[in-house]
Amino acid sequence: MWNDKKIDLIANEEGQNRAKKTLAVTTAKKVNQKQDKNGFNYARKTRMRCDVWALTVCG
């Protein structure tokens, strides 16, 4: 009985997980919109750092 209810909640994206997902998405959007003194947003800076790291590691 309880397992059926849990499956229904997961299928309908209800309950605690939905609130956590919404909070995570909202927070990530706010952080990624912030800019440094050069005008780069943090999402772009992260991508640039990952690209540089990948080039140094993978060649």
Secondary structure as UniProt FT lines:
FT   HELIX           2..11
FT   TURN            12..13
FT   HELIX           16..33
FT   TURN            37..38
FT   HELIX           42..58
//
